[in-house]
């Protein structure tokens, strides 16, 4: 097997070189696309340059797609145009109809399609290797191509089934609470080990036959299963990490298929998406003071009925405020810091919140927004909603940039957030969120806290001492309705 493997590797390199030698401009075009994708990521790192970043990404993708269509005989042009029209039409309709509050589940759904596409490409390469230039002189698929197919199919299958579960949790089709299976760690590790072993056996196989087909299909099936098993134990509080993690998986699946297709653009794009998603997952985990492994092992509230299953201690004394109270106190303040959370997204209160800030600024009040890295259900969820409402970028601050200002702030206005303002993260070592960086809203002179009722808690399943502080007034109502009432009082 050793000489055959070396010969196959040499043949593979020759094939790849021959593909690029056909038209040297292909490599140049793909390189330009890769540079534009890098510029796109750089632009998307800041709200003020995100539009430009999107444009770079779209131009890069257009160049990559056109180059691929011009230089590869994948299918006839009419067939390709029909497929593009169908997919583009569906995407256009969905983009027009989807509410911004449903963006997390839309992203999860898109990730599932990327994963499924990787599986289908791997299947196409496996059953028609001649069309992909991955056959050696002996008529067998190159060993390295088998590894690429197996990895692409496995990562794609994990991405697909995991994204489907994430979509169901985010969309409310299944409980957002962690679902803990008995011996799940043993099952997960055993399944992953089986995929790795089968991938090695599949790569070492030197002849087509029932055994080879069986190995390929077993790898795909096990990958679908492990994607399901990895995501169901993760609770709603960890969904931002899950979304970024699945984003990373989809990138690595695309990169693996890029090697199979000898497509430099796919390799570059997949590597960029995979690496950026992995880095983002690390940033999100650090923002929650959690390790990536602990997120995969199970979500917040696994032992305390997380996912919103807990209850606040309503027998403790608390003060109820009104829209008039909030309007009066904020209009007299020098600075107001607004902390939005998922409750704002559910109520679609971002537009009326923008109106409130405009009214306050007319009265000479300085208004700032404080955004926690894991607020909402996907990375940047709150930033997207505020951008949709045309909130100026220079009024939006991240945790480390604004947390020191709460002690000098007259009013902290919490709208639909909970865990990200819970002081238990700093003070209670027994709390599941202990060590998680949170906003120091408890240091503000006055706190207005909007939530639907006193009976519920956040996804971490932890009661919040801020509810019961002397300077806190609870505004129990739908977030949008309460802000509308505040706006009326401010306008009078």
N, C-alpha and C positions, 0 to 999 in steps of 0.2 A: 504493500500500500504506500510506503514512503516515496518511491520513485514516481509513482503515478500522481501523488499529491503535488510534488514539486513541479512535474511537467504540467499539471493542470493549472498551477498558479502562474507559470510562465505563459501558458496559452491565454489565460484570462487577462494578463497584462497586455499581451499583444492585441487581443480583441478590443480592449478599452482604448489602446493607442490608435488602432485603426479607425475606431468610431470617431475620435476627435480629429484624425488626420483628414477625414473626408471633407471637412469644412472648418478651417481654423477660426472662422468668425463665430462659430458656435461657442467655443470656449470664451471668446471675448464678450459675447452677449451675456453668457451666464455669469461671467465675472462682474459685468456692469450690474446685473440683477442682484448679485450678492452684495455689492457695495451699497446699492439702494436699500436693500433690506436692513443692512447695518445702520444706515442713516435713519431708516424708519424707526428702528428700536430706540435709537438715540433721541429722536424727536418725541416718541411716545413716553419718554421718561419724565416729561414735564407737561403740565396742562397747557402752558402758553405756546408750546411748540408741537402739540399733539396733532393738530390739523396738517401741518407741514409733514410730520412723520407719516401720517396716513397717506398723503399724496405720494411720498417717496415709495411707500410700500406698494401702492396700486400701480405705479409706473414700473417698478421692478417686476411685479407679477405679470404685467402685460408683456414686457419684453421676454420674460421666461416662457410664457405660454406661446406667444407667437413664434419664438425661436424653435420650440419643441415641435409645433405643428408644421413648420416649414421644413425642418430637417429630418423628421421621423415619419415613416409610413405606418402610422398607428391604425388609421382607418381612413375611409374616404372623407373628403371635406364636408359633403352634405350630412353624413352621419355625425360628424363632430359638431357641426353647427346646430343640428337638431338637439343633440345632447346638451350643448351649451345653452340653447334657448330654453329647454325644459328646466334645467338646474337653475339658470339665472332667473327665470320667471318665478319659480318657487321661492328662491331667496329674496327676490324683490317684494313679493307679496308678504312674506313673513316679516321682513324688515319694516314694511309700512304698517303692519298691524300690531306688531309686538309692543307691549307696554314696557317702559324703561324699568319698571319694577320686576318684570319677568326676564330681564337680561341675564341673570345668573343661570337660569335653566336653559336659556337659548344658547349660551356659551357651552354648557355641558352637552347639549344636543349636537352642536357643531363638532365638538371633540369626538363624539361617538361616530359621526360620519367620516372623520379623518381616519379613525381607527379601522372602521369597516372597509374603507378604500384600501388601506394597507393590506388587509387580509385578502381582498379580492385581487390585488396586484400580485401578491405572493402566490395565490392559487393559479392565476394566469401564467406566471413564470414557470410554475411547477408542471403544469399540464401542457404547456407549449414552449419549452425552453429554446427551441430553434429561433423563435421570433425575438428572443431577448439576447441572442448571441452568448449563451452561457453553456453551450455544449462543447465538450472536448473532442479530440480526434477519435476517441473510443466510443463516442455516442452517448456518454454519460454526462450528467450535470456536474460542473466543477464543484469541488468540495467547499471552496470559499463561498460560492453562490448558494449552496445548500444552507450554509450558516446564515447568510444574509436573508434568505427566504424564511427560514425558521424564526429568526429573531424578529423580522418585520411582521410576520404573521402573528407571532406570540404577543409582541408589544401592541400591535394593532387590536388584537382580540381583547387584551386586558383593557385597553383604552375604551373600546366599544362597550363592553359589558359594565365596566366601572362607571362610564359616563351615563349609561342608561339608569343605573341605580342613583347616581348623583342627581340626575334630572328628576327622577321620581321623588326623591327626598325634598329637593328644592321646590318642586311644583305641588307638593302636598299630596301626591298620589300614594305615598307611604310615609310612615312615621319618621320624623327627623331624629328621634331618639336612637342611640346606639343599639344595635341588635347583636347581642353577644351569643355566638354559637359555642357549644361545649367543645373544648379541645381545639379551638380555632387556630391557635398558633402552630400546633402540631400539624393540623390539616394544611395550613397555608405553606409552611416550610416544606412539607412532604410534596405538595403539588408543585412548588417552584423547583425543588430538587428533581422531580420527575421530568419537568420541562427541560431542564439543563441536560440531564442524562440523555433524553430522547433526541435533543438537538445534536449532541455529540455523535450518537449512533446514526442519525440521519445524515450527518456530514460525512461519516466514514463509509456509508453505503456506496457500493460501486456498481450497482445494477438496478434497473427499474423492476418493480414487481409488487406483489401484494404487500409484502412486508414494508417496503419503502412507502407505499401509499398509506398504510396503516399508521406508520410513525408520524407522517405529516399531519394526518387528520387528528391523531391523538394529541399532538402538540397544540393544534388549534383549539380543540375542545377543552383541554385542560386550561389553556390561557383564558378562554371565555369564563370558565368556572372561577379561576383565581381572581379575575377582575371583579366578579360579583362578590366573592368572599372578602376581598380587601376593603370594599367600600361600605358594605352594610354595617360593620361595627363602628363606623365613624359617625359621630353625632353632628347636629346642626351647627354647633359652635365652631367646628373645624372645617366647615364647608369652604371658606376662602382658600384654605390650604389644599383641599381636595381639588378645587377647580384649577389652581395653578399647577398642581401635580399632574393632573390629567392633560393639561396643556403641554407639559414637558414630555409626557409619554407619547402624545400625538406627534411631537417633533421628532423624537428618536425613531418612531415607526416610519415616518416619511424619509428620514435619513437612510435607514436600512434599505428601504425600497429604492432609494436613489442609487445605491451601489449596484443593486440588481439590474436597474434600468440603464446603468452607465450615464446617469443624468447628474451633472455637476450642480445644477441649480437646485435639485431636490436635496442633494447632500448638504449644500450650504444652508438652504432654508430650514431643513429639518434640524441641523445642528444648532442653528441660531435659536429656533423655537425651543428645542430641547434644553439647551443650556440656560436660556433666559427663564424658562419655566422652572428649572431646578433652582436657580438663584432666587427667583421670586418665592418659591416654596420655603427656602431657607430663611428669607427675610420675614415671611409671614409667621413661621414657627418661632423665630426669635422675638417677634412682636408679642407672642403669646407665652414666651418663656417655656416653650415646649420643644422637644426634639422631634425630628421627622419620624423616627421610629415609633415614638409614643403616639403620634397621630395615627400612623398606620395600624398600631396595635389596638386602638379604640379611642372613641371620642370623649369629650367633656361629659361629665354627668353619668358616666358608666355605672357608678356606684350610688349616685344620688338622684337617679331618675331624671337625668338631664333632658335636653330637647324640649324644655318648657314644661316638664312634668312636675316640677317642684311647686312650692307655694310660699308666698310672702307671709311673714308673721304679723297678720293684721291685728293682733291683740295689742301690739305696741302702739303707743300714742304717736299720731302724725297729724299734720295740719293740711287742710284742704284749701287751695287757693281758687281764684276765679280769673277769667279773662281780663276783667277790669283791674284786678290786683297786678297781674303781670304787665298790662299795658302801662299802668301808672309807674310801677317800679322801674321798668326798662326805660321809659321816657325821661326819668329823672337821673338815670345812670350816666356815667362818663364812658364806660366801656361794657359791652355785652359780648360774651363768648357763647356761641351756639354749638352744641354737640349733637349732630344728627346720627341716627342709627337706623336699623332695619324697620322700625315702626314708622319712620318718616316715609320710607320706600313703599310700605304696604298701603299707607294712607294716601300716597301720591301728593304729599304736602310740600314738595320742593318749590312749587311756583308761588303758593301763598306765603311760604317762608321768605322767599325773595321779596315779595311785596312788603312783608313786615320789616325786613332790613332797610328797605328804601324809606319807609315811613320813619324809622328810628334815625336814620342818617339825616333826614330833613330836620329833625329836632336836635341835631348836633351830637348824636350818640355815635361812638366808635363801635363798629360791629365786626367781629371776626368769627370765622368758622374753624372748629377744631375737628380734624378727621383722624380717626384711629386706623391703623393699617388693616385691622380685621373687622372694621365696622361693615355690616351688611353681609351678603352671602357670596361675594366674590371680590377679588382684589380690585380696589379702585371703585367699588360700587357707589359709595357716597360721592366721590369726585365726578362720576358720570352723571349722577342725578343733579348735582349742583350746576354742572356745566350746561345741562339741558335747560335749567332755569335761568341761565345767563348770569350766574353769580360770578363776579369778577375774580380772576385767578389770584390776584394779590390779597384777597380777603380770606383765602383758604390756607390753613396752616396744618402741618403734621405735628404729631405728638411732641417730639423732642424740641420743636421750634416754639411751641406755645405753652407748654405745661407750666413753665415758671411764672406765667402771667396771672394764673388764677388767684393767687394770694392778693393781687392788687386789682382784681376785677370786681365790679359792683354786682353784676348778675351773670350767673351761669345758666343757660337755657338748654336743658336736655330734652330732645325730642325723639322719642322712640329708641333711645340707647339704654343699655343696662349694664352688662358685664364690663364694658370698657370704661365705666365711671365708678366701679365698685371698689371702695377702699379696702375690702377684704384681701385684695390682691397684694396689698402692702403690709397688712397687719395680722392676718389670720393664717398661720402656717398650716392649719388643717384644711384650709379651703382648697378646692380643686383648681382655683385660678391663682393661687398664691405665687408671687413672682412675676406675674404677667404685668407688663407696663400699662398703667391706666392713667386717665386724666385725673388731676387733683381737683375735681370740682368741689369737693368738701371744704376746700380752702377759700372758696368765693364767699363774698359777704352775703349774697342771697342766691338761692337756687330755685328755679322753677323746673319741675320734672313732669313732662307729659307722658302718661301711659294710660291704657284703657281702664285698668282697674288695679286695686291693691292686691288682688288674689293671685297674680302670676309673677313669675320671675323670668330671667333671661334663659338662653339656651344652656348655660352652664349649670342651671338648676340651683343657683345660690341666691339667698336673700341679700338685699342691698341696704346697708346702714344709712345711706344717704336719704332714703325715704323718711327716716325718723329723726333727722337732725333739726335743731331749732331753726336754722336759717332756710330750711326747705319747705316749699309749698307745693303740694301735689296737684296737678291739673289733670283730673281723671276724665278723659274724653278721647274720641278719635282725634288724631293729631291734626288732620286737615281742618276739621270743624273748630277745634280750639284755636288754631292760629287765625282762622277767618274771624272769630269773635274778637280776638286780640286786635286784629287789624281795624275792625269797626271802632273799637274803643280808642285806638291811636288816631284814627281819622277824625273823631269828634272834637 
